[in-house]
Amino acid sequence: MARHEPAGRQSAGEPPPLKLKVQLDPSGKWRAVEPPRVTTETIEAAERPPTPDDPRPAAFRQIPPFGGA
């Protein structure tokens, strides 16, 4: 399942404000200075139950596999 990844910028998809602060970074490029992000505490999902040793669907688990045992 795909995992939700937050956008690289806090204001992704929005036009920059009319007054934009910029700063020269060590590589010599101008970068926009954004205010620090407001983070919220998230609750992680519980761990998934262990997978059974028999990968077959439940309806077929009672049927023995092919071949002699």
PDBQT receptor file of N, H, CA, C and O in Angstrom, charges set to zero:
ATOM      1  N   MET A   1       0.845  -1.166   0.000  1.00  0.00    +0.000 N 
ATOM      2  CA  MET A   1       0.000   0.000   0.000  1.00  0.00    +0.000 C 
ATOM      3  C   MET A   1       0.897   1.237   0.000  1.00  0.00    +0.000 C 
ATOM      4  O   MET A   1       1.920   1.279   0.683  1.00  0.00    +0.000 OA
ATOM      5  N   ALA A   2       0.503   2.217  -0.760  1.00  0.00    +0.000 N 
ATOM      6  H   ALA A   2      -0.328   2.182  -1.315  1.00  0.00    +0.000 HD
ATOM      7  CA  ALA A   2       1.280   3.442  -0.832  1.00  0.00    +0.000 C 
ATOM      8  C   ALA A   2       1.222   4.174   0.499  1.00  0.00    +0.000 C 
ATOM      9  O   ALA A   2       0.210   4.150   1.199  1.00  0.00    +0.000 OA
ATOM     10  N   ARG A   3       2.315   4.816   0.827  1.00  0.00    +0.000 N 
ATOM     11  H   ARG A   3       3.138   4.835   0.258  1.00  0.00    +0.000 HD
ATOM     12  CA  ARG A   3       2.377   5.545   2.087  1.00  0.00    +0.000 C 
ATOM     13  C   ARG A   3       2.268   7.040   1.803  1.00  0.00    +0.000 C 
ATOM     14  O   ARG A   3       2.840   7.545   0.837  1.00  0.00    +0.000 OA
ATOM     15  N   HIS A   4       1.534   7.728   2.649  1.00  0.00    +0.000 N 
ATOM     16  H   HIS A   4       1.070   7.317   3.434  1.00  0.00    +0.000 HD
ATOM     17  CA  HIS A   4       1.369   9.163   2.458  1.00  0.00    +0.000 C 
ATOM     18  C   HIS A   4       2.660   9.876   2.839  1.00  0.00    +0.000 C 
ATOM     19  O   HIS A   4       3.140   9.750   3.966  1.00  0.00    +0.000 OA
ATOM     20  N   GLU A   5       3.202  10.607   1.915  1.00  0.00    +0.000 N 
ATOM     21  H   GLU A   5       2.812  10.710   1.000  1.00  0.00    +0.000 HD
ATOM     22  CA  GLU A   5       4.406  11.395   2.182  1.00  0.00    +0.000 C 
ATOM     23  C   GLU A   5       4.018  12.868   2.140  1.00  0.00    +0.000 C 
ATOM     24  O   GLU A   5       3.349  13.295   1.199  1.00  0.00    +0.000 OA
ATOM     25  N   PRO A   6       4.418  13.651   3.129  1.00  0.00    +0.000 N 
ATOM     26  CA  PRO A   6       4.080  15.071   3.110  1.00  0.00    +0.000 C 
ATOM     27  C   PRO A   6       4.818  15.799   1.981  1.00  0.00    +0.000 C 
ATOM     28  O   PRO A   6       5.865  15.349   1.514  1.00  0.00    +0.000 OA
ATOM     29  N   ALA A   7       4.267  16.896   1.568  1.00  0.00    +0.000 N 
ATOM     30  H   ALA A   7       3.417  17.261   1.947  1.00  0.00    +0.000 HD
ATOM     31  CA  ALA A   7       4.868  17.678   0.498  1.00  0.00    +0.000 C 
ATOM     32  C   ALA A   7       6.218  18.230   0.950  1.00  0.00    +0.000 C 
ATOM     33  O   ALA A   7       6.451  18.419   2.144  1.00  0.00    +0.000 OA
ATOM     34  N   GLY A   8       7.088  18.481   0.004  1.00  0.00    +0.000 N 
ATOM     35  H   GLY A   8       6.899  18.327  -0.966  1.00  0.00    +0.000 HD
ATOM     36  CA  GLY A   8       8.407  19.010   0.312  1.00  0.00    +0.000 C 
ATOM     37  C   GLY A   8       8.359  20.399   0.907  1.00  0.00    +0.000 C 
ATOM     38  O   GLY A   8       9.191  20.761   1.740  1.00  0.00    +0.000 OA
ATOM     39  N   ARG A   9       7.383  21.174   0.476  1.00  0.00    +0.000 N 
ATOM     40  H   ARG A   9       6.708  20.881  -0.201  1.00  0.00    +0.000 HD
ATOM     41  CA  ARG A   9       7.217  22.524   1.017  1.00  0.00    +0.000 C 
ATOM     42  C   ARG A   9       5.923  22.590   1.795  1.00  0.00    +0.000 C 
ATOM     43  O   ARG A   9       4.969  21.873   1.492  1.00  0.00    +0.000 OA
ATOM     44  N   GLN A  10       5.887  23.440   2.786  1.00  0.00    +0.000 N 
ATOM     45  H   GLN A  10       6.662  24.022   3.032  1.00  0.00    +0.000 HD
ATOM     46  CA  GLN A  10       4.681  23.589   3.599  1.00  0.00    +0.000 C 
ATOM     47  C   GLN A  10       3.537  24.160   2.767  1.00  0.00    +0.000 C 
ATOM     48  O   GLN A  10       2.377  23.806   2.984  1.00  0.00    +0.000 OA
ATOM     49  N   SER A  11       3.847  25.023   1.836  1.00  0.00    +0.000 N 
ATOM     50  H   SER A  11       4.788  25.310   1.660  1.00  0.00    +0.000 HD
ATOM     51  CA  SER A  11       2.806  25.682   1.043  1.00  0.00    +0.000 C 
ATOM     52  C   SER A  11       2.791  25.132  -0.382  1.00  0.00    +0.000 C 
ATOM     53  O   SER A  11       2.650  25.902  -1.333  1.00  0.00    +0.000 OA
ATOM     54  N   ALA A  12       2.932  23.831  -0.545  1.00  0.00    +0.000 N 
ATOM     55  H   ALA A  12       3.046  23.206   0.227  1.00  0.00    +0.000 HD
ATOM     56  CA  ALA A  12       2.963  23.238  -1.880  1.00  0.00    +0.000 C 
ATOM     57  C   ALA A  12       1.630  23.477  -2.587  1.00  0.00    +0.000 C 
ATOM     58  O   ALA A  12       0.565  23.275  -2.003  1.00  0.00    +0.000 OA
ATOM     59  N   GLY A  13       1.694  23.901  -3.824  1.00  0.00    +0.000 N 
ATOM     60  H   GLY A  13       2.559  24.066  -4.298  1.00  0.00    +0.000 HD
ATOM     61  CA  GLY A  13       0.486  24.147  -4.597  1.00  0.00    +0.000 C 
ATOM     62  C   GLY A  13      -0.049  25.550  -4.477  1.00  0.00    +0.000 C 
ATOM     63  O   GLY A  13      -0.878  25.962  -5.288  1.00  0.00    +0.000 OA
ATOM     64  N   GLU A  14       0.398  26.293  -3.491  1.00  0.00    +0.000 N 
ATOM     65  H   GLU A  14       1.071  25.957  -2.831  1.00  0.00    +0.000 HD
ATOM     66  CA  GLU A  14      -0.061  27.675  -3.319  1.00  0.00    +0.000 C 
ATOM     67  C   GLU A  14       0.985  28.616  -3.911  1.00  0.00    +0.000 C 
ATOM     68  O   GLU A  14       2.180  28.320  -3.876  1.00  0.00    +0.000 OA
ATOM     69  N   PRO A  15       0.541  29.747  -4.453  1.00  0.00    +0.000 N 
ATOM     70  CA  PRO A  15       1.533  30.710  -4.935  1.00  0.00    +0.000 C 
ATOM     71  C   PRO A  15       2.279  31.311  -3.744  1.00  0.00    +0.000 C 
ATOM     72  O   PRO A  15       1.713  31.412  -2.655  1.00  0.00    +0.000 OA
ATOM     73  N   PRO A  16       3.527  31.708  -3.930  1.00  0.00    +0.000 N 
ATOM     74  CA  PRO A  16       4.263  32.308  -2.814  1.00  0.00    +0.000 C 
ATOM     75  C   PRO A  16       3.631  33.633  -2.404  1.00  0.00    +0.000 C 
ATOM     76  O   PRO A  16       2.956  34.272  -3.211  1.00  0.00    +0.000 OA
ATOM     77  N   PRO A  17       3.844  34.050  -1.162  1.00  0.00    +0.000 N 
ATOM     78  CA  PRO A  17       3.278  35.339  -0.732  1.00  0.00    +0.000 C 
ATOM     79  C   PRO A  17       3.872  36.483  -1.555  1.00  0.00    +0.000 C 
ATOM     80  O   PRO A  17       4.929  36.345  -2.171  1.00  0.00    +0.000 OA
ATOM     81  N   LEU A  18       3.167  37.613  -1.549  1.00  0.00    +0.000 N 
ATOM     82  H   LEU A  18       2.308  37.725  -1.048  1.00  0.00    +0.000 HD
ATOM     83  CA  LEU A  18       3.638  38.747  -2.352  1.00  0.00    +0.000 C 
ATOM     84  C   LEU A  18       4.999  39.238  -1.886  1.00  0.00    +0.000 C 
ATOM     85  O   LEU A  18       5.804  39.680  -2.706  1.00  0.00    +0.000 OA
ATOM     86  N   LYS A  19       5.272  39.170  -0.600  1.00  0.00    +0.000 N 
ATOM     87  H   LYS A  19       4.619  38.811   0.066  1.00  0.00    +0.000 HD
ATOM     88  CA  LYS A  19       6.555  39.581  -0.061  1.00  0.00    +0.000 C 
ATOM     89  C   LYS A  19       7.304  38.305   0.315  1.00  0.00    +0.000 C 
ATOM     90  O   LYS A  19       6.938  37.637   1.282  1.00  0.00    +0.000 OA
ATOM     91  N   LEU A  20       8.339  37.965  -0.432  1.00  0.00    +0.000 N 
ATOM     92  H   LEU A  20       8.636  38.509  -1.218  1.00  0.00    +0.000 HD
ATOM     93  CA  LEU A  20       9.048  36.714  -0.251  1.00  0.00    +0.000 C 
ATOM     94  C   LEU A  20      10.440  36.990   0.286  1.00  0.00    +0.000 C 
ATOM     95  O   LEU A  20      11.182  37.784  -0.294  1.00  0.00    +0.000 OA
ATOM     96  N   LYS A  21      10.809  36.340   1.399  1.00  0.00    +0.000 N 
ATOM     97  H   LYS A  21      10.206  35.695   1.870  1.00  0.00    +0.000 HD
ATOM     98  CA  LYS A  21      12.147  36.474   1.958  1.00  0.00    +0.000 C 
ATOM     99  C   LYS A  21      13.025  35.416   1.312  1.00  0.00    +0.000 C 
ATOM    100  O   LYS A  21      12.643  34.249   1.222  1.00  0.00    +0.000 OA
ATOM    101  N   VAL A  22      14.201  35.828   0.866  1.00  0.00    +0.000 N 
ATOM    102  H   VAL A  22      14.512  36.776   0.940  1.00  0.00    +0.000 HD
ATOM    103  CA  VAL A  22      15.134  34.898   0.257  1.00  0.00    +0.000 C 
ATOM    104  C   VAL A  22      16.477  34.977   0.965  1.00  0.00    +0.000 C 
ATOM    105  O   VAL A  22      16.803  35.980   1.601  1.00  0.00    +0.000 OA
ATOM    106  N   GLN A  23      17.248  33.907   0.844  1.00  0.00    +0.000 N 
ATOM    107  H   GLN A  23      16.983  33.093   0.327  1.00  0.00    +0.000 HD
ATOM    108  CA  GLN A  23      18.543  33.848   1.499  1.00  0.00    +0.000 C 
ATOM    109  C   GLN A  23      19.495  33.115   0.562  1.00  0.00    +0.000 C 
ATOM    110  O   GLN A  23      19.088  32.206  -0.162  1.00  0.00    +0.000 OA
ATOM    111  N   LEU A  24      20.752  33.513   0.579  1.00  0.00    +0.000 N 
ATOM    112  H   LEU A  24      21.082  34.252   1.167  1.00  0.00    +0.000 HD
ATOM    113  CA  LEU A  24      21.760  32.881  -0.259  1.00  0.00    +0.000 C 
ATOM    114  C   LEU A  24      22.288  31.650   0.469  1.00  0.00    +0.000 C 
ATOM    115  O   LEU A  24      22.827  31.759   1.570  1.00  0.00    +0.000 OA
ATOM    116  N   ASP A  25      22.131  30.466  -0.154  1.00  0.00    +0.000 N 
ATOM    117  H   ASP A  25      21.693  30.378  -1.049  1.00  0.00    +0.000 HD
ATOM    118  CA  ASP A  25      22.598  29.244   0.501  1.00  0.00    +0.000 C 
ATOM    119  C   ASP A  25      24.070  28.993   0.169  1.00  0.00    +0.000 C 
ATOM    120  O   ASP A  25      24.635  29.699  -0.666  1.00  0.00    +0.000 OA
ATOM    121  N   PRO A  26      24.705  27.999   0.808  1.00  0.00    +0.000 N 
ATOM    122  CA  PRO A  26      26.138  27.758   0.602  1.00  0.00    +0.000 C 
ATOM    123  C   PRO A  26      26.527  27.453  -0.848  1.00  0.00    +0.000 C 
ATOM    124  O   PRO A  26      27.664  27.711  -1.242  1.00  0.00    +0.000 OA
ATOM    125  N   SER A  27      25.609  26.912  -1.640  1.00  0.00    +0.000 N 
ATOM    126  H   SER A  27      24.685  26.702  -1.320  1.00  0.00    +0.000 HD
ATOM    127  CA  SER A  27      25.942  26.610  -3.032  1.00  0.00    +0.000 C 
ATOM    128  C   SER A  27      25.834  27.839  -3.930  1.00  0.00    +0.000 C 
ATOM    129  O   SER A  27      26.158  27.763  -5.115  1.00  0.00    +0.000 OA
ATOM    130  N   GLY A  28      25.388  28.965  -3.387  1.00  0.00    +0.000 N 
ATOM    131  H   GLY A  28      25.125  29.026  -2.424  1.00  0.00    +0.000 HD
ATOM    132  CA  GLY A  28      25.310  30.200  -4.160  1.00  0.00    +0.000 C 
ATOM    133  C   GLY A  28      23.956  30.426  -4.808  1.00  0.00    +0.000 C 
ATOM    134  O   GLY A  28      23.816  31.326  -5.637  1.00  0.00    +0.000 OA
ATOM    135  N   LYS A  29      22.947  29.626  -4.448  1.00  0.00    +0.000 N 
ATOM    136  H   LYS A  29      23.060  28.895  -3.775  1.00  0.00    +0.000 HD
ATOM    137  CA  LYS A  29      21.613  29.797  -5.023  1.00  0.00    +0.000 C 
ATOM    138  C   LYS A  29      20.716  30.515  -4.022  1.00  0.00    +0.000 C 
ATOM    139  O   LYS A  29      20.880  30.385  -2.809  1.00  0.00    +0.000 OA
ATOM    140  N   TRP A  30      19.767  31.274  -4.555  1.00  0.00    +0.000 N 
ATOM    141  H   TRP A  30      19.633  31.381  -5.540  1.00  0.00    +0.000 HD
ATOM    142  CA  TRP A  30      18.798  31.956  -3.698  1.00  0.00    +0.000 C 
ATOM    143  C   TRP A  30      17.691  30.980  -3.333  1.00  0.00    +0.000 C 
ATOM    144  O   TRP A  30      17.121  30.337  -4.214  1.00  0.00    +0.000 OA
ATOM    145  N   ARG A  31      17.384  30.862  -2.067  1.00  0.00    +0.000 N 
ATOM    146  H   ARG A  31      17.847  31.384  -1.352  1.00  0.00    +0.000 HD
ATOM    147  CA  ARG A  31      16.333  29.970  -1.566  1.00  0.00    +0.000 C 
ATOM    148  C   ARG A  31      15.326  30.786  -0.762  1.00  0.00    +0.000 C 
ATOM    149  O   ARG A  31      15.692  31.729  -0.061  1.00  0.00    +0.000 OA
ATOM    150  N   ALA A  32      14.057  30.411  -0.874  1.00  0.00    +0.000 N 
ATOM    151  H   ALA A  32      13.760  29.645  -1.444  1.00  0.00    +0.000 HD
ATOM    152  CA  ALA A  32      13.016  31.087  -0.102  1.00  0.00    +0.000 C 
ATOM    153  C   ALA A  32      13.138  30.674   1.355  1.00  0.00    +0.000 C 
ATOM    154  O   ALA A  32      13.358  29.501   1.658  1.00  0.00    +0.000 OA
ATOM    155  N   VAL A  33      12.995  31.633   2.253  1.00  0.00    +0.000 N 
ATOM    156  H   VAL A  33      12.816  32.586   2.007  1.00  0.00    +0.000 HD
ATOM    157  CA  VAL A  33      13.033  31.356   3.689  1.00  0.00    +0.000 C 
ATOM    158  C   VAL A  33      11.597  31.252   4.155  1.00  0.00    +0.000 C 
ATOM    159  O   VAL A  33      10.845  32.225   4.108  1.00  0.00    +0.000 OA
ATOM    160  N   GLU A  34      11.214  30.052   4.611  1.00  0.00    +0.000 N 
ATOM    161  H   GLU A  34      11.825  29.261   4.649  1.00  0.00    +0.000 HD
ATOM    162  CA  GLU A  34       9.851  29.830   5.062  1.00  0.00    +0.000 C 
ATOM    163  C   GLU A  34       9.821  29.758   6.576  1.00  0.00    +0.000 C 
ATOM    164  O   GLU A  34      10.785  29.308   7.195  1.00  0.00    +0.000 OA
ATOM    165  N   PRO A  35       8.728  30.196   7.179  1.00  0.00    +0.000 N 
ATOM    166  CA  PRO A  35       8.633  30.081   8.640  1.00  0.00    +0.000 C 
ATOM    167  C   PRO A  35       8.635  28.605   9.042  1.00  0.00    +0.000 C 
ATOM    168  O   PRO A  35       8.271  27.749   8.237  1.00  0.00    +0.000 OA
ATOM    169  N   PRO A  36       9.042  28.299  10.275  1.00  0.00    +0.000 N 
ATOM    170  CA  PRO A  36       9.082  26.892  10.688  1.00  0.00    +0.000 C 
ATOM    171  C   PRO A  36       7.693  26.262  10.652  1.00  0.00    +0.000 C 
ATOM    172  O   PRO A  36       6.686  26.916  10.923  1.00  0.00    +0.000 OA
ATOM    173  N   ARG A  37       7.667  24.976  10.311  1.00  0.00    +0.000 N 
ATOM    174  H   ARG A  37       8.485  24.445  10.091  1.00  0.00    +0.000 HD
ATOM    175  CA  ARG A  37       6.399  24.253  10.223  1.00  0.00    +0.000 C 
ATOM    176  C   ARG A  37       5.780  24.034  11.592  1.00  0.00    +0.000 C 
ATOM    177  O   ARG A  37       6.477  23.863  12.593  1.00  0.00    +0.000 OA
ATOM    178  N   VAL A  38       4.468  24.043  11.611  1.00  0.00    +0.000 N 
ATOM    179  H   VAL A  38       3.902  24.181  10.798  1.00  0.00    +0.000 HD
ATOM    180  CA  VAL A  38       3.742  23.707  12.822  1.00  0.00    +0.000 C 
ATOM    181  C   VAL A  38       3.447  22.210  12.735  1.00  0.00    +0.000 C 
ATOM    182  O   VAL A  38       2.696  21.772  11.863  1.00  0.00    +0.000 OA
ATOM    183  N   THR A  39       4.033  21.436  13.629  1.00  0.00    +0.000 N 
ATOM    184  H   THR A  39       4.643  21.792  14.337  1.00  0.00    +0.000 HD
ATOM    185  CA  THR A  39       3.835  19.996  13.575  1.00  0.00    +0.000 C 
ATOM    186  C   THR A  39       2.826  19.570  14.626  1.00  0.00    +0.000 C 
ATOM    187  O   THR A  39       2.727  20.160  15.702  1.00  0.00    +0.000 OA
ATOM    188  N   THR A  40       2.087  18.538  14.285  1.00  0.00    +0.000 N 
ATOM    189  H   THR A  40       2.167  18.059  13.411  1.00  0.00    +0.000 HD
ATOM    190  CA  THR A  40       1.119  17.988  15.219  1.00  0.00    +0.000 C 
ATOM    191  C   THR A  40       1.501  16.548  15.513  1.00  0.00    +0.000 C 
ATOM    192  O   THR A  40       2.060  15.859  14.660  1.00  0.00    +0.000 OA
ATOM    193  N   GLU A  41       1.198  16.097  16.719  1.00  0.00    +0.000 N 
ATOM    194  H   GLU A  41       0.744  16.657  17.412  1.00  0.00    +0.000 HD
ATOM    195  CA  GLU A  41       1.522  14.738  17.101  1.00  0.00    +0.000 C 
ATOM    196  C   GLU A  41       0.535  13.788  16.422  1.00  0.00    +0.000 C 
ATOM    197  O   GLU A  41      -0.675  14.011  16.454  1.00  0.00    +0.000 OA
ATOM    198  N   THR A  42       1.059  12.734  15.811  1.00  0.00    +0.000 N 
ATOM    199  H   THR A  42       2.042  12.552  15.785  1.00  0.00    +0.000 HD
ATOM    200  CA  THR A  42       0.205  11.765  15.136  1.00  0.00    +0.000 C 
ATOM    201  C   THR A  42       0.226  10.454  15.880  1.00  0.00    +0.000 C 
ATOM    202  O   THR A  42       1.175  10.148  16.602  1.00  0.00    +0.000 OA
ATOM    203  N   ILE A  43      -0.816   9.692  15.703  1.00  0.00    +0.000 N 
ATOM    204  H   ILE A  43      -1.587   9.941  15.117  1.00  0.00    +0.000 HD
ATOM    205  CA  ILE A  43      -0.914   8.388  16.348  1.00  0.00    +0.000 C 
ATOM    206  C   ILE A  43      -0.629   7.327  15.292  1.00  0.00    +0.000 C 
ATOM    207  O   ILE A  43      -1.266   7.294  14.239  1.00  0.00    +0.000 OA
ATOM    208  N   GLU A  44       0.319   6.475  15.583  1.00  0.00    +0.000 N 
ATOM    209  H   GLU A  44       0.837   6.502  16.438  1.00  0.00    +0.000 HD
ATOM    210  CA  GLU A  44       0.663   5.411  14.645  1.00  0.00    +0.000 C 
ATOM    211  C   GLU A  44      -0.346   4.282  14.759  1.00  0.00    +0.000 C 
ATOM    212  O   GLU A  44      -0.953   4.080  15.811  1.00  0.00    +0.000 OA
ATOM    213  N   ALA A  45      -0.517   3.557  13.680  1.00  0.00    +0.000 N 
ATOM    214  H   ALA A  45      -0.024   3.721  12.826  1.00  0.00    +0.000 HD
ATOM    215  CA  ALA A  45      -1.436   2.417  13.686  1.00  0.00    +0.000 C 
ATOM    216  C   ALA A  45      -0.813   1.265  14.478  1.00  0.00    +0.000 C 
ATOM    217  O   ALA A  45       0.408   1.160  14.594  1.00  0.00    +0.000 OA
ATOM    218  N   ALA A  46      -1.669   0.415  15.012  1.00  0.00    +0.000 N 
ATOM    219  H   ALA A  46      -2.661   0.500  14.918  1.00  0.00    +0.000 HD
ATOM    220  CA  ALA A  46      -1.195  -0.745  15.757  1.00  0.00    +0.000 C 
ATOM    221  C   ALA A  46      -0.524  -1.727  14.802  1.00  0.00    +0.000 C 
ATOM    222  O   ALA A  46      -0.768  -1.704  13.595  1.00  0.00    +0.000 OA
ATOM    223  N   GLU A  47       0.316  -2.580  15.353  1.00  0.00    +0.000 N 
ATOM    224  H   GLU A  47       0.515  -2.599  16.333  1.00  0.00    +0.000 HD
ATOM    225  CA  GLU A  47       0.986  -3.560  14.518  1.00  0.00    +0.000 C 
ATOM    226  C   GLU A  47      -0.016  -4.549  13.962  1.00  0.00    +0.000 C 
ATOM    227  O   GLU A  47      -1.036  -4.843  14.584  1.00  0.00    +0.000 OA
ATOM    228  N   ARG A  48       0.290  -5.054  12.783  1.00  0.00    +0.000 N 
ATOM    229  H   ARG A  48       1.119  -4.815  12.277  1.00  0.00    +0.000 HD
ATOM    230  CA  ARG A  48      -0.594  -6.022  12.158  1.00  0.00    +0.000 C 
ATOM    231  C   ARG A  48      -0.412  -7.373  12.837  1.00  0.00    +0.000 C 
ATOM    232  O   ARG A  48       0.679  -7.686  13.313  1.00  0.00    +0.000 OA
ATOM    233  N   PRO A  49      -1.478  -8.180  12.884  1.00  0.00    +0.000 N 
ATOM    234  CA  PRO A  49      -1.327  -9.505  13.487  1.00  0.00    +0.000 C 
ATOM    235  C   PRO A  49      -0.396 -10.365  12.644  1.00  0.00    +0.000 C 
ATOM    236  O   PRO A  49      -0.260 -10.123  11.445  1.00  0.00    +0.000 OA
ATOM    237  N   PRO A  50       0.245 -11.362  13.240  1.00  0.00    +0.000 N 
ATOM    238  CA  PRO A  50       1.175 -12.184  12.470  1.00  0.00    +0.000 C 
ATOM    239  C   PRO A  50       0.468 -12.947  11.356  1.00  0.00    +0.000 C 
ATOM    240  O   PRO A  50      -0.686 -13.352  11.493  1.00  0.00    +0.000 OA
ATOM    241  N   THR A  51       1.173 -13.130  10.267  1.00  0.00    +0.000 N 
ATOM    242  H   THR A  51       2.111 -12.801  10.155  1.00  0.00    +0.000 HD
ATOM    243  CA  THR A  51       0.632 -13.870   9.134  1.00  0.00    +0.000 C 
ATOM    244  C   THR A  51       0.675 -15.359   9.445  1.00  0.00    +0.000 C 
ATOM    245  O   THR A  51       1.682 -15.840   9.964  1.00  0.00    +0.000 OA
ATOM    246  N   PRO A  52      -0.379 -16.100   9.147  1.00  0.00    +0.000 N 
ATOM    247  CA  PRO A  52      -0.342 -17.538   9.425  1.00  0.00    +0.000 C 
ATOM    248  C   PRO A  52       0.705 -18.237   8.557  1.00  0.00    +0.000 C 
ATOM    249  O   PRO A  52       1.110 -17.728   7.512  1.00  0.00    +0.000 OA
ATOM    250  N   ASP A  53       1.129 -19.407   9.014  1.00  0.00    +0.000 N 
ATOM    251  H   ASP A  53       0.800 -19.820   9.863  1.00  0.00    +0.000 HD
ATOM    252  CA  ASP A  53       2.141 -20.158   8.262  1.00  0.00    +0.000 C 
ATOM    253  C   ASP A  53       1.598 -20.657   6.933  1.00  0.00    +0.000 C 
ATOM    254  O   ASP A  53       2.350 -20.789   5.967  1.00  0.00    +0.000 OA
ATOM    255  N   ASP A  54       0.310 -20.933   6.875  1.00  0.00    +0.000 N 
ATOM    256  H   ASP A  54      -0.301 -20.825   7.659  1.00  0.00    +0.000 HD
ATOM    257  CA  ASP A  54      -0.319 -21.421   5.654  1.00  0.00    +0.000 C 
ATOM    258  C   ASP A  54      -0.862 -20.223   4.881  1.00  0.00    +0.000 C 
ATOM    259  O   ASP A  54      -1.822 -19.596   5.330  1.00  0.00    +0.000 OA
ATOM    260  N   PRO A  55      -0.276 -19.887   3.734  1.00  0.00    +0.000 N 
ATOM    261  CA  PRO A  55      -0.697 -18.684   3.020  1.00  0.00    +0.000 C 
ATOM    262  C   PRO A  55      -2.003 -18.835   2.250  1.00  0.00    +0.000 C 
ATOM    263  O   PRO A  55      -2.472 -17.869   1.647  1.00  0.00    +0.000 OA
ATOM    264  N   ARG A  56      -2.603 -20.028   2.256  1.00  0.00    +0.000 N 
ATOM    265  H   ARG A  56      -2.222 -20.813   2.746  1.00  0.00    +0.000 HD
ATOM    266  CA  ARG A  56      -3.836 -20.235   1.492  1.00  0.00    +0.000 C 
ATOM    267  C   ARG A  56      -5.005 -19.530   2.175  1.00  0.00    +0.000 C 
ATOM    268  O   ARG A  56      -4.971 -19.315   3.387  1.00  0.00    +0.000 OA
ATOM    269  N   PRO A  57      -6.042 -19.167   1.411  1.00  0.00    +0.000 N 
ATOM    270  CA  PRO A  57      -7.235 -18.560   2.014  1.00  0.00    +0.000 C 
ATOM    271  C   PRO A  57      -7.882 -19.516   3.015  1.00  0.00    +0.000 C 
ATOM    272  O   PRO A  57      -7.668 -20.725   2.931  1.00  0.00    +0.000 OA
ATOM    273  N   ALA A  58      -8.655 -19.006   3.943  1.00  0.00    +0.000 N 
ATOM    274  H   ALA A  58      -8.829 -18.023   4.011  1.00  0.00    +0.000 HD
ATOM    275  CA  ALA A  58      -9.237 -19.797   5.012  1.00  0.00    +0.000 C 
ATOM    276  C   ALA A  58     -10.084 -20.949   4.485  1.00  0.00    +0.000 C 
ATOM    277  O   ALA A  58     -10.099 -22.021   5.089  1.00  0.00    +0.000 OA
ATOM    278  N   ALA A  59     -10.790 -20.752   3.371  1.00  0.00    +0.000 N 
ATOM    279  H   ALA A  59     -10.778 -19.881   2.880  1.00  0.00    +0.000 HD
ATOM    280  CA  ALA A  59     -11.663 -21.799   2.836  1.00  0.00    +0.000 C 
ATOM    281  C   ALA A  59     -10.867 -23.022   2.380  1.00  0.00    +0.000 C 
ATOM    282  O   ALA A  59     -11.409 -24.127   2.368  1.00  0.00    +0.000 OA
ATOM    283  N   PHE A  60      -9.609 -22.856   2.010  1.00  0.00    +0.000 N 
ATOM    284  H   PHE A  60      -9.169 -21.959   2.020  1.00  0.00    +0.000 HD
ATOM    285  CA  PHE A  60      -8.808 -23.962   1.476  1.00  0.00    +0.000 C 
ATOM    286  C   PHE A  60      -7.825 -24.550   2.497  1.00  0.00    +0.000 C 
ATOM    287  O   PHE A  60      -7.096 -25.485   2.167  1.00  0.00    +0.000 OA
ATOM    288  N   ARG A  61      -7.788 -24.033   3.711  1.00  0.00    +0.000 N 
ATOM    289  H   ARG A  61      -8.381 -23.273   3.979  1.00  0.00    +0.000 HD
ATOM    290  CA  ARG A  61      -6.813 -24.527   4.683  1.00  0.00    +0.000 C 
ATOM    291  C   ARG A  61      -7.141 -25.929   5.189  1.00  0.00    +0.000 C 
ATOM    292  O   ARG A  61      -6.243 -26.657   5.612  1.00  0.00    +0.000 OA
ATOM    293  N   GLN A  62      -8.422 -26.315   5.151  1.00  0.00    +0.000 N 
ATOM    294  H   GLN A  62      -9.151 -25.723   4.808  1.00  0.00    +0.000 HD
ATOM    295  CA  GLN A  62      -8.811 -27.642   5.632  1.00  0.00    +0.000 C 
ATOM    296  C   GLN A  62      -8.534 -28.727   4.592  1.00  0.00    +0.000 C 
ATOM    297  O   GLN A  62      -8.588 -29.915   4.912  1.00  0.00    +0.000 OA
ATOM    298  N   ILE A  63      -8.241 -28.335   3.355  1.00  0.00    +0.000 N 
ATOM    299  H   ILE A  63      -8.197 -27.371   3.095  1.00  0.00    +0.000 HD
ATOM    300  CA  ILE A  63      -7.967 -29.298   2.294  1.00  0.00    +0.000 C 
ATOM    301  C   ILE A  63      -6.471 -29.596   2.315  1.00  0.00    +0.000 C 
ATOM    302  O   ILE A  63      -5.671 -28.663   2.247  1.00  0.00    +0.000 OA
ATOM    303  N   PRO A  64      -6.059 -30.878   2.407  1.00  0.00    +0.000 N 
ATOM    304  CA  PRO A  64      -4.630 -31.176   2.432  1.00  0.00    +0.000 C 
ATOM    305  C   PRO A  64      -3.984 -30.836   1.084  1.00  0.00    +0.000 C 
ATOM    306  O   PRO A  64      -4.648 -30.860   0.048  1.00  0.00    +0.000 OA
ATOM    307  N   PRO A  65      -2.709 -30.526   1.107  1.00  0.00    +0.000 N 
ATOM    308  CA  PRO A  65      -2.019 -30.210  -0.157  1.00  0.00    +0.000 C 
ATOM    309  C   PRO A  65      -1.890 -31.461  -1.017  1.00  0.00    +0.000 C 
ATOM    310  O   PRO A  65      -2.056 -32.577  -0.524  1.00  0.00    +0.000 OA
ATOM    311  N   PHE A  66      -1.595 -31.279  -2.292  1.00  0.00    +0.000 N 
ATOM    312  H   PHE A  66      -1.460 -30.372  -2.693  1.00  0.00    +0.000 HD
ATOM    313  CA  PHE A  66      -1.416 -32.410  -3.212  1.00  0.00    +0.000 C 
ATOM    314  C   PHE A  66      -0.186 -33.201  -2.814  1.00  0.00    +0.000 C 
ATOM    315  O   PHE A  66       0.751 -32.652  -2.234  1.00  0.00    +0.000 OA
ATOM    316  N   GLY A  67      -0.184 -34.479  -3.122  1.00  0.00    +0.000 N 
ATOM    317  H   GLY A  67      -0.945 -34.925  -3.593  1.00  0.00    +0.000 HD
ATOM    318  CA  GLY A  67       0.984 -35.334  -2.837  1.00  0.00    +0.000 C 
ATOM    319  C   GLY A  67       0.779 -36.140  -1.585  1.00  0.00    +0.000 C 
ATOM    320  O   GLY A  67      -0.025 -35.786  -0.722  1.00  0.00    +0.000 OA
ATOM    321  N   GLY A  68       1.504 -37.216  -1.492  1.00  0.00    +0.000 N 
ATOM    322  H   GLY A  68       2.157 -37.504  -2.193  1.00  0.00    +0.000 HD
ATOM    323  CA  GLY A  68       1.398 -38.074  -0.326  1.00  0.00    +0.000 C 
ATOM    324  C   GLY A  68       2.197 -37.507   0.848  1.00  0.00    +0.000 C 
ATOM    325  O   GLY A  68       3.198 -36.816   0.658  1.00  0.00    +0.000 OA
ATOM    326  N   ALA A  69       1.750 -37.801   2.027  1.00  0.00    +0.000 N 
ATOM    327  H   ALA A  69       0.936 -38.362   2.181  1.00  0.00    +0.000 HD
ATOM    328  CA  ALA A  69       2.465 -37.313   3.194  1.00  0.00    +0.000 C 
ATOM    329  C   ALA A  69       2.902 -38.478   4.065  1.00  0.00    +0.000 C 
ATOM    330  O   ALA A  69       3.525 -38.270   5.106  1.00  0.00    +0.000 OA
TER     331      ALA A  69
